[in-house]
């Protein structure tokens, strides 16, 4: 049978070892949680980059498509003008007549308006794509910042918890010693 001081010593040693092991496990869990939050932050930042890249690809495609449509519009205009010249020549209308000039000006105005509308719509759409992608990227970057902050908070809370556990263990040890000395 153990003496009371030996029992107290074993009890104190067990308390210290238990508190230490508990703290090591908590520190490990806190570090893993912080790593998890950092991984989430990295993922959000990568998604933000992909959103911007996708928007750039969409805008480039849109501009290429716009250039193609403008070219088609000019070709239609040239074809139309060639047809008009043929019709005017068949009907013996002089190229300098008021009718021929009016038709040519109408065709030029219509072609110019169509090309301007194509460009305008493309610019509006491209700006909308850019604004939307910037907004999404900003949201993802904010989310990443929040994840990083959460990871730092977990580590900070772990340090506070460690200090509280140490104080709690010391208090238990002191109470045990005080009680032993009191009843001795």
Backbone torsions as a table, in degrees:
resi	resn	phi	psi	omega
1	UNK	NA	140.2	-177.6
2	UNK	-83.5	152.3	174.9
3	UNK	-79.1	163.9	-179.1
4	UNK	-60.6	-44.9	178.4
5	UNK	-60.7	-36.3	178.4
6	UNK	-67.2	-39.9	178.2
7	UNK	-63.5	-41.7	179.1
8	UNK	-65.1	-41.4	179.1
9	UNK	-61.8	-44.5	178.1
10	UNK	-64.0	-42.0	180.0
11	UNK	-62.5	-43.8	179.7
12	UNK	-66.0	-44.4	179.6
13	UNK	-61.5	-42.1	178.7
14	UNK	-63.4	-40.6	178.4
15	UNK	-63.2	-44.6	-178.4
16	UNK	-65.5	-46.6	-179.7
17	UNK	-63.7	-43.7	179.4
18	UNK	-61.8	-44.4	179.0
19	UNK	-63.7	-40.3	178.9
20	UNK	-64.2	-44.8	179.6
21	UNK	-65.0	-40.6	178.8
22	UNK	-62.6	-41.9	-178.8
23	UNK	-67.5	-39.6	177.9
24	UNK	-62.7	-42.7	178.4
25	UNK	-63.9	-41.2	179.3
26	UNK	-66.7	-41.2	177.5
27	UNK	-60.7	-43.2	179.4
28	UNK	-63.0	-44.3	179.0
29	UNK	-62.7	-40.8	179.5
30	UNK	-64.6	-42.7	179.0
31	UNK	-64.3	-41.7	178.6
32	UNK	-65.2	-37.9	177.6
33	UNK	-65.6	-42.1	178.2
34	UNK	-62.7	-41.6	177.0
35	UNK	-61.8	-40.5	177.8
36	UNK	-60.7	-47.2	179.1
37	UNK	-63.0	-38.3	177.6
38	UNK	-66.3	-36.9	176.5
39	UNK	-64.7	-40.7	176.2
40	UNK	-62.4	-40.8	179.1
41	UNK	-63.3	-44.6	178.5
42	UNK	-59.7	-42.2	179.3
43	UNK	-62.4	-43.3	179.4
44	UNK	-63.4	-40.7	179.0
45	UNK	-66.4	-38.9	176.8
46	UNK	-64.5	-40.0	178.0
47	UNK	-63.5	-39.5	178.6
48	UNK	-61.1	-43.4	178.1
49	UNK	-62.4	-40.9	-179.7
50	UNK	-66.6	-36.0	178.1
51	UNK	-62.2	-44.9	179.4
52	UNK	-64.7	-44.2	179.3
53	UNK	-60.8	-44.3	179.7
54	UNK	-62.3	-40.2	178.7
55	UNK	-64.7	-39.9	177.6
56	UNK	-62.5	-41.3	178.2
57	UNK	-63.4	-43.7	178.7
58	UNK	-61.6	-43.9	-179.0
59	UNK	-64.7	-41.3	178.8
60	UNK	-63.2	-43.1	178.0
61	UNK	-61.4	-43.7	-179.3
62	UNK	-60.7	-43.1	-179.7
63	UNK	-68.0	-38.0	176.7
64	UNK	-64.1	-43.6	178.8
65	UNK	-64.7	-38.5	178.5
66	UNK	-64.8	-42.6	178.3
67	UNK	-61.7	-40.3	178.6
68	UNK	-63.6	-44.7	-179.3
69	UNK	-66.1	-37.7	177.4
70	UNK	-64.0	-41.3	178.4
71	UNK	-63.2	-43.4	177.9
72	UNK	-61.2	-40.3	180.0
73	UNK	-63.7	-42.4	178.3
74	UNK	-65.6	-38.6	178.8
75	UNK	-65.2	-40.9	176.9
76	UNK	-62.3	-39.1	179.8
77	UNK	-64.3	-46.0	-179.9
78	UNK	-61.8	-42.0	179.1
79	UNK	-63.5	-43.5	179.2
80	UNK	-61.5	-44.8	-179.6
81	UNK	-63.6	-38.7	177.5
82	UNK	-62.6	-42.0	178.5
83	UNK	-64.5	-42.3	-179.7
84	UNK	-62.7	-41.6	179.5
85	UNK	-62.7	-39.0	179.2
86	UNK	-64.8	-45.0	179.8
87	UNK	-63.3	-43.7	-179.6
88	UNK	-62.3	-44.0	-179.6
89	UNK	-64.8	-39.7	179.8
90	UNK	-63.3	-35.7	-176.3
91	UNK	-92.4	11.4	178.4
92	UNK	54.9	39.8	175.2
93	UNK	-99.3	131.1	-179.4
94	UNK	-68.2	145.2	-179.5
95	UNK	-63.7	-22.9	-179.8
96	UNK	-90.2	0.9	-177.6
97	UNK	-71.4	161.1	-178.6
98	UNK	-61.7	-39.5	-179.1
99	UNK	-65.0	-46.5	-179.3
100	UNK	-64.2	-42.3	179.9
101	UNK	-65.6	-41.8	-179.8
102	UNK	-62.6	-43.1	179.1
103	UNK	-65.3	-40.5	-179.9
104	UNK	-65.7	-43.2	179.5
105	UNK	-65.3	-41.0	176.4
106	UNK	-59.9	-43.5	-179.9
107	UNK	-65.0	-42.3	178.8
108	UNK	-63.2	-46.3	-179.8
109	UNK	-62.1	-44.3	-179.6
110	UNK	-63.8	-42.9	179.8
111	UNK	-65.0	-41.6	179.5
112	UNK	-65.1	-43.6	178.8
113	UNK	-62.8	-41.7	180.0
114	UNK	-63.6	-44.0	179.3
115	UNK	-65.2	-41.7	178.1
116	UNK	-63.8	-39.5	178.4
117	UNK	-65.3	-41.0	177.6
118	UNK	-60.4	-47.8	-179.7
119	UNK	-65.1	-43.6	-179.3
120	UNK	-60.4	-49.2	179.4
121	UNK	-59.9	-39.3	179.1
122	UNK	-65.2	-43.0	179.6
123	UNK	-64.8	-42.3	178.7
124	UNK	-62.6	-45.9	-179.9
125	UNK	-64.5	-42.6	179.6
126	UNK	-63.0	-42.2	178.2
127	UNK	-65.0	-38.0	178.1
128	UNK	-65.5	-43.3	177.0
129	UNK	-59.9	-45.2	-179.2
130	UNK	-62.1	-47.9	-179.3
131	UNK	-62.0	-44.5	-179.8
132	UNK	-63.2	-42.9	-179.2
133	UNK	-67.7	-39.5	177.4
134	UNK	-63.2	-40.9	179.0
135	UNK	-63.4	-47.2	179.0
136	UNK	-62.3	-42.5	-179.8
137	UNK	-64.3	-41.7	178.1
138	UNK	-62.4	-40.9	177.9
139	UNK	-62.4	-42.8	179.8
140	UNK	-66.7	-37.9	177.9
141	UNK	-67.9	-37.8	175.5
142	UNK	-62.7	-42.0	178.5
143	UNK	-61.1	-41.9	178.9
144	UNK	-62.0	-42.2	178.3
145	UNK	-62.5	-40.1	178.9
146	UNK	-65.7	-39.3	177.5
147	UNK	-64.1	-43.5	179.9
148	UNK	-63.1	-40.1	178.0
149	UNK	-64.3	-41.0	179.3
150	UNK	-61.9	-40.2	177.5
151	UNK	-62.7	-43.6	177.5
152	UNK	-64.6	-38.6	179.6
153	UNK	-63.8	-39.0	178.8
154	UNK	-61.8	-44.8	179.9
155	UNK	-65.7	-40.5	178.6
156	UNK	-64.6	-43.7	178.3
157	UNK	-63.8	-34.8	177.8
158	UNK	-63.7	-40.0	178.0
159	UNK	-64.5	-42.4	178.2
160	UNK	-63.4	-42.6	179.2
161	UNK	-63.7	-40.1	179.0
162	UNK	-59.7	-46.5	-180.0
163	UNK	-61.8	-43.3	179.5
164	UNK	-64.2	-40.1	178.2
165	UNK	-64.7	-41.8	178.0
166	UNK	-61.3	-45.6	178.7
167	UNK	-62.8	-41.0	179.2
168	UNK	-63.0	-42.9	179.3
169	UNK	-65.6	-44.4	178.0
170	UNK	-60.9	-39.8	178.7
171	UNK	-63.2	-43.7	178.1
172	UNK	-62.0	-42.3	179.8
173	UNK	-63.5	-47.1	-179.8
174	UNK	-62.7	-41.0	178.3
175	UNK	-62.1	-41.4	179.1
176	UNK	-62.8	-45.5	179.9
177	UNK	-65.7	-41.7	179.2
178	UNK	-63.0	-45.7	179.3
179	UNK	-63.4	-38.7	179.3
180	UNK	-64.5	-46.5	-178.2
181	UNK	-67.3	-31.2	-179.2
182	UNK	-68.8	-38.6	-176.2
183	UNK	-96.5	5.8	-177.3
184	UNK	-78.2	NA	NA
